[in-house]
Amino acid sequence: MAQDRKTTSSLPREGGSTLLRRSCHDCNRRKVRCNKSLPCNNCERLGFECSYPPPGRKPRKIIKKASNKTELVSRLGFLEDQIKQLGGKVFEEESPNGPPVQENDVDVQESRAVRSWLDKQSPRGGVSDQSGEVNESELEISKESVSPKASSSTLENQFGRLVVDRNSGTSRYVNHRVLTELADQIKEVRDLFDSPESPTLSEEDSWTSVSAADQPDVSSPFIFGYHSVAHSLTNYHPPPIISHLLFNAFQENVAPIILIIHKPMLKELLKTAITNPEDSDKESEALVFSIYLAAIYSLSPEACLAQLGTDHATMTKRYRFAVEQALVRAGFLHTRKLVVLQAAVLFLTCACDPQDAHFVWTMIAVVTRLALSLGLHRDGSHFDLGPFETEMRRRLWWYIYLLDVRSSDSQATSPQIREGDYDTLLPLNINDDDLSPDMAETPLERTGFTEMTLTLVRCEILKLHRKLMQSNNVVNNEGHNALFQTRLQAIEETRIALDERYLQYCDLDIAIHWVTATIGRVALARSWLVSHFSLMTVKGFQRGLIPGKCDLLIFTAIEVLEFVYLLESHENTTKWSWLFQGYVQWQAFAFVLSELCVRPTSSLSERAWAAVDRVYERWHSPMGNRLGLMMRPLKPLRNRAAAIRAQYSDQSRGSIAVSNLDSDVGDLAPDMANPTDIQGDLELESLDIFMDVVNTIGL
């Protein structure tokens, strides 16, 4: 009976008010305000069983308070020791040979880092709902899984963690060693007083939670111009018929070679953009306008006027403005959403105007930073990410890498991304139909040609390019020759791998297959040439290091120029020529011209001049000078070769006929010459000319 009386005493009398005088047990334990209803709001929201103490005064005896305080002091003392130790570790690692730093300075830096980390870990740093409470099911800290090759502790020391908000679709990557190592310790201190199910601060002392939607609408006019305050872009959406035309152009001219958008997602974007463009969120709107702009860029001026009824320049200007405003409205510079990064990457990929080269190169640095903040440089298999998200992150990272190298080449600088800074795997050789957002298992790779094959070939070539660019400290010709042989071996290994995995499955009667095979062969030939050029331009180079390969070098350089021209001009590949225009093979161009200066009547001279004239006309067209800073030494070199050629105009020309490339594309299989010895010597004057060009450009 006594127990019954105790139980019933905790409930309100029948017919009485449901408002009680004392807080319920859970609210009292968690130190939060209780509204004293039955059940109270906190318990009802969190699913707790709500119970109240019996009427009367609260016992004066404090239960476990002293022990909790003792435990808290002990934990805080332990954390202070950890901070000092970690501060020493970071200092030793970051400046092993640097000047001594005062201990107080390190303590200040570490304490600031810990305070910043605490701000991010507290509820006010998370994404909140309207009630101000953090939903832990929506905000996750994805730890890396243990792999057979490395333990999770090793990976966390080297890299970091991915914080994912499933509700808003945002993510953030954190790799500060002090913060990641202290995360679990500080969480234990908080859990000492808070329930594991509800890490909520007291309502009296709570900080205001700021959600992503409540953040100020910050524009960036210093990047995209002073019109970045546009509040609505509805008027920039084209009529439905034009939208259909642009999406069709995108699917034919852009999607086959830039697979960073899943096709089903593309269809949903099309549906919303055409029917209810005002219903699109800012992030999706930025991607839609990037798709419009990419489609316009991919059209020739004649096709644009015929299909869209407006000249190419007007359409480009209009939709570039719309893309820039949409990116600002989507919070491009502080985004944590993949879709905004996709829009930015697509925009920069299609900015093919030579005048945009420096702009693209600059913006790639921003995009790379954003990719790092999203953790794209870490493979999704390290985190609790599904197969679909993992695959799309891989595609986007590797395309950013391709853009980085391409833009760096145009500006004669080193890429931002370095080997060893990432562990993101190559995308799978699959079709888009093999992927779906709700899939639980990783799809098996296909054997043969897929929608991803072209991209994978480009990525393999990129890996080879970066490997060849790794410089070794060599001080004599023997060292340079050893490096040269190592590079040739790497090229041969890549050639064999490409043939076995991809190129043997290419049907040259299919346009996209021919493009894939040609890009692979041209890139391998270019790598072979550049490896020879690197050795030839070494101070103190001797001709004996490359015995009897001069004719082969010239022949290969000519073929590179011929196939580059075909990629841009042939009727079966012109739909993708807008992408190939960004790749100027200036090394091959300069080498052929340097040889023409000293051998104007060689057996290959007429074929060489035909290739030079074709590509020069396209690269140096009135539409824009694609040679950029390379034009300064190359234009005088071409004029010099032409003047020497004129002196021999009355003499007999070479016996090799100039092939009609426009009609012989079916006969010109992309099979570049293997590096076998062919008789011929390097002319010293030709080598001097080529070295002058390289030194002038600064490469």
Secondary structure as UniProt FT lines:
FT   HELIX           2..9
FT   TURN            14..15
FT   HELIX           25..30
FT   HELIX           41..46
FT   HELIX           65..94
FT   HELIX           103..121
FT   HELIX           123..125
FT   TURN            130..131
FT   TURN            136..138
FT   STRAND          139..142
FT   HELIX           152..158
FT   STRAND          161..165
FT   TURN            166..169
FT   STRAND          170..174
FT   HELIX           177..191
FT   TURN            192..193
FT   TURN            196..197
FT   TURN            203..205
FT   HELIX           212..214
FT   HELIX           221..224
FT   TURN            226..229
FT   HELIX           234..236
FT   HELIX           240..253
FT   TURN            254..257
FT   HELIX           263..275
FT   HELIX           277..279
FT   HELIX           282..298
FT   HELIX           301..308
FT   HELIX           312..329
FT   TURN            330..331
FT   HELIX           332..334
FT   HELIX           338..349
FT   HELIX           354..356
FT   HELIX           357..373
FT   TURN            374..377
FT   HELIX           380..382
FT   TURN            383..384
FT   HELIX           387..411
FT   TURN            419..420
FT   HELIX           432..434
FT   TURN            437..438
FT   TURN            451..452
FT   HELIX           453..469
FT   HELIX           477..501
FT   HELIX           503..505
FT   TURN            508..509
FT   HELIX           511..536
FT   TURN            539..540
FT   HELIX           543..545
FT   TURN            547..548
FT   HELIX           550..569
FT   TURN            571..573
FT   HELIX           574..576
FT   HELIX           577..580
FT   TURN            581..582
FT   HELIX           586..598
FT   TURN            600..601
FT   TURN            603..604
FT   HELIX           605..619
FT   STRAND          620..621
FT   TURN            622..623
FT   STRAND          624..625
FT   TURN            626..627
FT   HELIX           628..630
FT   HELIX           631..647
FT   TURN            648..650
FT   TURN            661..663
FT   TURN            665..667
FT   HELIX           684..697
//
